[in-house]
Amino acid sequence: MNKNFFTELSRVLAEHGIQTAPPERNTLPILLNGLPACRVQSGGDMCIFPGDLRTEAGELYHKVASFSAMVYEYTSLLEKAPFLKSDSGNASYRLLADFNGVVLAGKKKGHYGYQFATWCHDAEGTGYTQGEYFLNNYQAAKEDFVRRTGLISSKRLFNDNQLTELYRCVQDTLDGNYELTDVPSLQAGPSDRLLRKGQTPVQLRLLVFRALP
């Protein structure tokens, strides 16, 4: 069993204004107005018990599910990952991935969550250098890893300023009710649903990448 999963998920959900109750019956209850609305199982899956607020849990259920999947992924991986073999002071980190001279690693930071980092192998091959650090931001650490390794060309990624401008342009178009005959998918596609749910430009990063040729 992933012993850190419920603790970390409770912390992450609290940061996003979602209340939880202490674990019971191998689940983490998710609260809505102080009452259980749905639950997360120890394996990361969602469920609803008899007596939970079934009809009112829809949006909350799907919101929690995305956090649950992400948190379960990194807590499970770090629980089994080996420690970095290094003489450069970062041997407390656990190795998550190593490709093309770049590593992705992470470690638990007590009650503060998790620290993730990417490094390049040093010239001697005994340590790491050029570190980039991401406190409680697993997604950003993975993006930095694939960029630094060359798994995804930097030319196919938008920076935050570009994403902000893209978001503004798309939002202005949607709010203006313009006829989008050349790009009909914007009116009812995933980007429209994301924008109308109030997603930030950074959360559009993967959606935009999938749309690239």
C-alpha positions as CSV (number, residue, x, y, z in Angstrom):
1,M,0.0,0.0,0.0
2,N,1.2,3.6,-0.8
3,K,1.6,4.9,2.8
4,N,2.0,8.5,1.8
5,F,-0.8,8.8,-0.7
6,F,-3.7,9.9,1.5
7,T,-1.6,12.3,3.5
8,E,-0.2,14.0,0.3
9,L,-3.6,14.0,-1.5
10,S,-5.2,15.7,1.5
11,R,-2.5,18.4,1.5
12,V,-2.9,19.0,-2.2
13,L,-6.7,19.1,-2.1
14,A,-6.6,21.5,0.9
15,E,-4.4,23.9,-1.2
16,H,-7.2,23.9,-3.8
17,G,-10.0,24.5,-1.2
18,I,-11.3,20.9,-1.1
19,Q,-12.0,19.5,2.3
20,T,-11.3,15.9,3.3
21,A,-12.1,13.7,6.4
22,P,-9.7,11.3,8.0
23,P,-9.4,8.0,6.1
24,E,-11.9,5.3,6.8
25,R,-12.6,1.9,5.3
26,N,-9.5,2.2,3.1
27,T,-10.8,5.4,1.5
28,L,-10.3,9.1,1.8
29,P,-13.7,10.9,2.2
30,I,-14.1,14.1,0.1
31,L,-16.4,16.6,1.8
32,L,-19.0,18.9,0.3
33,N,-20.5,21.3,2.9
34,G,-19.1,19.1,5.6
35,L,-20.6,15.9,4.3
36,P,-19.0,13.0,2.3
37,A,-19.7,13.5,-1.4
38,C,-17.3,10.9,-2.9
39,R,-14.1,9.0,-1.9
40,V,-10.7,8.2,-3.1
41,Q,-9.6,4.6,-2.7
42,S,-6.1,3.6,-1.7
43,G,-5.2,2.7,-5.3
44,G,-6.2,6.2,-6.5
45,D,-9.6,5.3,-8.0
46,M,-12.7,7.2,-7.2
47,C,-15.8,5.7,-5.6
48,I,-19.1,6.8,-4.0
49,F,-20.5,5.0,-0.9
50,P,-24.2,4.6,-0.1
51,G,-25.2,7.6,1.9
52,D,-22.7,9.9,0.1
53,L,-24.0,13.0,-1.7
54,R,-24.3,11.2,-5.1
55,T,-26.3,13.8,-7.0
56,E,-24.2,16.7,-5.9
57,A,-20.8,15.2,-6.4
58,G,-20.4,15.3,-10.1
59,E,-18.1,18.3,-10.7
60,L,-16.2,17.7,-7.4
61,Y,-15.8,14.0,-8.3
62,H,-14.0,14.7,-11.6
63,K,-11.9,17.5,-10.1
64,V,-10.6,15.3,-7.3
65,A,-10.0,12.4,-9.8
66,S,-7.4,14.5,-11.7
67,F,-5.5,15.4,-8.5
68,S,-5.8,11.8,-7.3
69,A,-4.2,10.4,-10.4
70,M,-1.3,12.8,-10.3
71,V,-0.6,12.4,-6.6
72,Y,-0.9,8.6,-6.7
73,E,1.6,8.6,-9.7
74,Y,4.4,10.4,-8.0
75,T,4.0,9.1,-4.4
76,S,3.9,5.5,-5.7
77,L,7.0,6.0,-8.0
78,L,9.0,7.7,-5.3
79,E,8.2,5.0,-2.7
80,K,9.9,2.4,-5.0
81,A,12.5,4.5,-6.7
82,P,16.2,4.1,-5.9
83,F,18.2,6.9,-4.3
84,L,20.5,8.9,-6.6
85,K,24.1,7.7,-6.6
86,S,25.9,11.1,-6.3
87,D,28.7,12.8,-4.6
88,S,27.3,16.3,-5.3
89,G,25.0,16.6,-2.3
90,N,21.7,15.4,-3.8
91,A,21.8,11.7,-2.8
92,S,18.6,12.2,-0.7
93,Y,16.6,12.4,-3.9
94,R,15.1,9.4,-5.5
95,L,15.6,8.7,-9.2
96,L,12.4,8.8,-11.3
97,A,13.9,9.0,-14.8
98,D,17.3,9.1,-16.6
99,F,17.6,9.8,-20.3
100,N,20.1,11.5,-22.6
101,G,22.3,12.8,-19.7
102,V,19.4,14.3,-17.7
103,V,17.7,13.0,-14.6
104,L,14.3,13.6,-13.0
105,A,14.2,13.1,-9.3
106,G,12.2,13.9,-6.2
107,K,12.0,13.6,-2.5
108,K,9.5,14.0,0.4
109,K,9.9,17.2,2.4
110,G,8.0,16.3,5.6
111,H,4.8,18.2,6.0
112,Y,5.7,20.6,3.2
113,G,5.0,18.2,0.3
114,Y,7.5,17.0,-2.3
115,Q,10.5,18.6,-4.0
116,F,11.2,17.6,-7.6
117,A,14.3,18.4,-9.6
118,T,16.0,17.9,-12.9
119,W,19.8,17.8,-13.3
120,C,22.4,17.0,-16.0
121,H,25.1,14.4,-15.4
122,D,28.4,16.1,-14.6
123,A,31.5,15.5,-16.7
124,E,33.0,12.9,-14.3
125,G,29.7,10.9,-14.2
126,T,29.7,10.8,-10.4
127,G,27.3,13.6,-9.7
128,Y,24.9,16.1,-11.2
129,T,24.9,19.8,-12.2
130,Q,22.6,22.6,-13.6
131,G,19.7,21.8,-11.3
132,E,16.2,23.1,-11.8
133,Y,13.9,22.7,-8.7
134,F,10.1,22.4,-8.4
135,L,8.5,22.4,-5.0
136,N,5.1,20.6,-5.1
137,N,5.0,20.9,-8.9
138,Y,5.4,17.4,-10.4
139,Q,3.9,18.4,-13.7
140,A,6.3,21.3,-14.3
141,A,9.2,19.0,-13.3
142,K,8.2,16.4,-15.9
143,E,7.8,19.1,-18.6
144,D,11.3,20.4,-17.8
145,F,12.7,16.9,-18.0
146,V,11.3,16.2,-21.5
147,R,12.4,19.6,-22.7
148,R,16.0,19.2,-21.4
149,T,16.3,15.7,-22.7
150,G,15.1,16.7,-26.2
151,L,12.2,14.2,-26.0
152,I,10.1,17.2,-27.1
153,S,11.6,20.0,-29.1
154,S,11.5,23.4,-27.4
155,K,10.2,24.7,-30.7
156,R,7.0,22.7,-30.1
157,L,6.3,24.2,-26.6
158,F,4.7,27.5,-25.8
159,N,6.2,29.6,-23.0
160,D,3.9,31.1,-20.3
161,N,3.7,34.5,-22.1
162,Q,2.7,32.8,-25.4
163,L,0.1,30.7,-23.6
164,T,-1.3,33.8,-21.9
165,E,-1.7,35.5,-25.2
166,L,-3.2,32.4,-26.8
167,Y,-5.6,32.1,-23.9
168,R,-6.6,35.8,-24.2
169,C,-7.2,35.6,-27.9
170,V,-9.3,32.4,-27.7
171,Q,-11.3,33.8,-24.7
172,D,-12.0,37.1,-26.5
173,T,-13.2,35.1,-29.6
174,L,-15.5,32.9,-27.5
175,D,-16.9,35.8,-25.5
176,G,-17.5,37.8,-28.7
177,N,-19.6,35.0,-30.1
178,Y,-17.8,35.3,-33.5
179,E,-18.7,32.8,-36.2
180,L,-15.7,30.3,-36.4
181,T,-16.5,28.7,-39.7
182,D,-12.8,27.9,-40.4
183,V,-12.2,26.3,-37.0
184,P,-15.5,24.9,-35.9
185,S,-13.9,22.6,-33.3
186,L,-13.2,25.7,-31.1
187,Q,-16.9,26.2,-30.5
188,A,-17.6,22.8,-28.9
189,G,-14.2,21.2,-28.5
190,P,-12.0,20.5,-25.5
191,S,-10.4,23.9,-25.5
192,D,-13.9,25.6,-25.2
193,R,-14.8,23.4,-22.3
194,L,-11.5,24.1,-20.6
195,L,-11.8,27.8,-21.0
196,R,-15.4,27.9,-19.8
197,K,-14.4,26.0,-16.7
198,G,-11.9,28.8,-15.9
199,Q,-8.7,26.9,-16.6
200,T,-5.5,28.9,-16.6
201,P,-3.2,29.3,-19.6
202,V,-0.6,27.0,-18.1
203,Q,-3.2,24.2,-17.8
204,L,-3.8,24.5,-21.6
205,R,-0.1,23.5,-22.2
206,L,-0.7,19.8,-22.9
207,L,-3.9,20.5,-24.8
208,V,-2.2,22.9,-27.1
209,F,0.8,20.5,-27.6
210,R,-1.5,17.7,-28.7
211,A,-3.0,20.0,-31.3
212,L,0.4,20.8,-32.9
213,P,1.2,19.0,-36.2
